[in-house]
C-alpha cells in the first residue's frame, strides 16, 4: 500500500483485494482495475467458470489473481473465502469489495412472492452483511485497508415494483454508514457505491411489469448507462481519497438531492411517473 503525497494512503495501489461477484459486470471491472493498479486479487463468484475468466483479464491487465467459488448468502462460504485469501496473500486482505448481487422486480408489494424477497435479501443484503461481519475484524486488527460495498441509487430512489431490490440496497447503504462510524479512527475506510444505470447483466431478464416501463428502462441504460470500468475507476479513486459516498452519475445525484430536500414530494412524484409511463 503506497503513501499518498497529498495525505492519507493510496489504498488501491498494489493492494491485496477480495472481490465478490467478480465474474461479470461491476465486480469484474473492480477486479481488473485493481489488477491494473498492480494488485493481487481474489476473484470470487458463485459461477466458477466466470471467476476463472476474470482471472485471465486481471493477469492481462498486469495484476495477479486467484479464482474461487463463493455463495455470499452462506456465511460458512464467506468465512472460507477470507481464509483462502489470507493463505494466498500470506496476510489479511487490504481491500474487500462486497459486490455480489442480483436484480429482481415487476410486481407490487403483496403480489411479489415472498420467495423473491428471500432470494434478493439473502444475496444483496445478507451477502454484504456476511462480508462485513467476516472481514471487518481482520481489517480492524491490521489497522488499515478499506471495505467497498456496492449499493445502488435504488437505495434512495424508491422505484415502484422494485421493492425487494430497493430494500436490499437501502440496507447496504445503512450498513455502510454504520460501519463507517464504527471504524472511524481505525485506519480502515468504508466506501459505498450508489450508481444508477450501469451496462451490466444484473437486470437481464428482469421486467418491471409493463412493456412501456421495460422499454423506458432500456432507453435509460442506452442513454445514461456508464461502463463498469468507469464506475470501478471512480470508486477506487474515491477509496484513495477516503470518501464514504460514491454517487457517480448526474441523475443519481439529482435523485439523491431531491429525495433529501423534498422526500414526500419526491415519493409521490415517483409513483405518479410510474403510472404515467405504464
N, C-alpha and C positions, 0 to 999 in steps of 0.2 A: 504494500500500500504506500503510494508516494505522498510526500507532503505537498500541500498546495501553497505556492508562494503568496497567495492572496489571503491566506488564513484558513485554518481547518485542514482537512486531509482530502486528497483525491481518492476517495474510497473505491471508485470504479476502475482505477488503473491497476493492472496486474493483480486483479482480485481473484480470490478463490470463491466461486459462486455456485449456488444451487438454484436451479430454475425449474419450477413445476409447470406442467403443461407446455413443455418445451418442444413438443412435436409439431407444432404449427403456429401460425398467427403471431400474436404479440410475444408469446413465450419463446418461440423460435427466434424472433427478432432480438429479444433480450440476450439470448444465449450467443448469437452471432456477434452482436455488438460488444459484449463482454470479451469474447474471443479476440475481436479486432483491437480491443484495448489491452491485449496481452495477458488476458486472464486464463485461468483454468476453470472449466465449467462442468458441473454435473448436470446433464440433460435428462430430466425426469419426465416421463409421460406414461399414461395408462396404456398407450399404444407403443409397444417396444420397438416396432419397426420404424415408426416416425421418429422416435428418440434417436435411433441409430443414424437416420438421415440427417438429423440436426447436428450430430457429432461431426459428420463429414463437412458440413458447412462451417462449423466453428473452426475446424482444423484448417480449412481453406482460407479462412479469414485471418489466420495467424495465431490462433489460440490452441489450447489443448482441451480435450473434452472426454467425458466418460458417460455412457448411457446406462440408464437403469429404469425399470418399470416401477410405477408407484400409483396406487389409487389413493388420492389425498383424503377421501372420505373415511378411510380406515386408519386410525391412529397408529396401529402397530406397523403399518407400512411407512408412515411418515417417520416414525422412530427409526426404522431400518434405513430409511433414506439418509437421515442425519448421521447414523453410524457409518454407512457406506462412504459418505462424503469425508468424514474425519479420517477414515482409513486411507482413502485415495489421496487426500491433501496432506495427510500426516499431521493435521491440526484441524480445529473447527473452521467452518466456512466464514468468510468475511462478509458476504452478501447473500441474502436469501430473497428470491423473487417468488412470492406466492401468487401464481398466475392462473393455475388450472381452473377452468370454468366452462359452463355450458349455457346456451341460450334457450329460453322457452317462452311461450306466450300464445295469446289467441283467445282466451276465454276470461270472462269477468269472474271476480271473487264469488264463490258459491257454486259456479259452474265448473271452474277448473278443478280437475280431480286432485285429491289430497296426495296421491302418489307423485304427481308432478311437483307439488310443494316439497315433499320429502326429498326427491331426487335433486332438485335445484339447490335447496338449502344444504343438503349433505355435501355437495361438491363445492358450490360457490362460497358458502359461508363457513360450514364446518371444516372444509379443506383449508381455508385460511386460518381458522382458529387452531387447527391441528399444527399448521406450520409455525404459527407464532408461539404456541404452547411448547413445542419441542425445541425450536431453535433459539428462542429468546434467552433462556438461562445460559446457554453456551456463549452467545454473543455478549451478554452482560458480564460473564466471568472473564471473557477475553478483554473487555474494556474498549472495544472498537468494533466497527462494522456497520451494517445497515440492513434493514428489512424493507422490502418494497412489496406493498400489497396492491394488487390490481383490482380496482373497483370499477366504477363507470359513472357517467353523468346520470344514469338511471338511478343512482343512489339518492338524487335530489330532484330528478326530472318527473317523477310520478306519472309516466305514460300509462294510460288505461290499458287493460288487457295484458299487462306485463307484471302483474303483482308479485309473483314468486321471485322473478328476476330482480325487480326493483328492491324488494325486501332484502334479498341476499346481498345486494351491493350496498344498500344503506347500512347493513350490519357490518360489512367490511370497512366502510368509512368510519363508523363509530368505533369499531375495534382499533383502527389505526390511530385515531385521535387519542383514545385512551392509552394505547401503548406508547405513543409519543410522550404523553405526560408522565407516564411511569418511568420511561427511560431517559428523561431529561437529566442531563449532567453526567450520564454514564459513559459517554463516548460512542454510544450506539444510536444511529439515526433511524428515523421512520419516514417513509415517503409513500403516499397513497395516490394512485393514478386514477383519474376520472375522465376518460375520453368520451366523446360521442361516437360518430361513425368511424370505424377503422376497417380497412379492407382485409378482413379475415373470414374464416369459415364458421365462426361461432354461431351465427344465425342462419346457417344453411339449413333449409328445410323447415324453418320456423315461420309460421304465419300468425299475424296478429288479428285474424278473424274476418278480414274482408279483402277482396281483390284490390279495391281502391287504396286501402291503407298499405297493403303489401307493395303496390306499385309506387306509392309515395315514399316508402322506406327505401326501395331500390334506387329511386332517383336521388334521395338524400345521400346514400352511400356513394353514388357515382359523382355527385357534385361536390360534396364536402368531405368525403372519406379520405383519411390520411393513410399512407402506407405504414405498416407496422414498424419498419426500420426507423422511420422518422419519429414515431412515438417512443420507441426504445431509446433512441439517442437523447431526445428531450428529457425523458425521465431520468436517465442515468446522469445527465448533466445536472439535473435538479438534486439528485442524491449527493453529488460532489459539493453542491452549494448549501446542503443542509435544509432543503425545502421540504415541508410536510406535504403540501398540496401540489399536484400537477394537474391542471385543467387546461389541456393543450390547444383546444380549438376555440375559435371565436364564438360559435353557437353554444359550446359548453359553458364558456364564461358568461354569456348572456343569460342562459338558464340559471346558472349559479347566482348571479346578481339579482335577477328577477325574483327568484324564489326567496332570497334573503330579505329583499326590500319590501316585496308585496306578496307574502306567502299565500294568503287566502285568495286574492285576485288571480294569482298565477295558477293555483289548483283549479279554480273554476274555469279559467281560460283553457287549460289543458283538456278538461272534459268536453268543453264546447267544441274545440278544434277537432277532437276525435270524432264527435258526432257529425260535424260538418263534412269532414273528409269521407267518412263512411258512406 
